[in-house]
Amino acid sequence: MMILAVSEGESLDSYVADDFGHAPFFLLVDSDTLDYRVIVNEFKDSLSGAGVAVAEAIVSLGNVEAVLTGGIGMHGAEILEKAGIRVSPDEDGTVEDCVKDFMRRLERRRSFETNA
């Protein structure tokens, strides 16, 4: 699964950023291998509309299945969800830990749905 984490830094041991639209970086992480690509947030210094612009840019990537963030506004979340991208707000910790924890929660949820 391709997961995009908003990040304070350029590595998996960087912390997930609290502010979706103004995060300095995005890490596009393959949850199976933890290989990742760093994307610089060109909208981080925008005075308004950064969340919407970032959400639209993420959708345009075409291969993102989930977004991990510390916080996100309703407009950005709505754009992502309409595109079929899962949004996990309130993430706290390193990108690597949050990706692993998200996958663990997702697998648990899938197993409950299968057994229901």
Sequence and secondary structure as in RCSB ss.txt:
>XXXX:A:sequence
MMILAVSEGESLDSYVADDFGHAPFFLLVDSDTLDYRVIVNEFKDSLSGAGVAVAEAIVSLGNVEAVLTGGIGMH
GAEILEKAGIRVSPDEDGTVEDCVKDFMRRLERRRSFETNA
>XXXX:A:secstr
 EEEEEESSSSTTSBB S TTT SEEEEEETTT  EEEEE TTTT SS HHHHHHHHHHHHS   EEE S   HH
HHHHHHHTT EEE S  SBHHHHHHHHHHHHHHHHHHHHH 
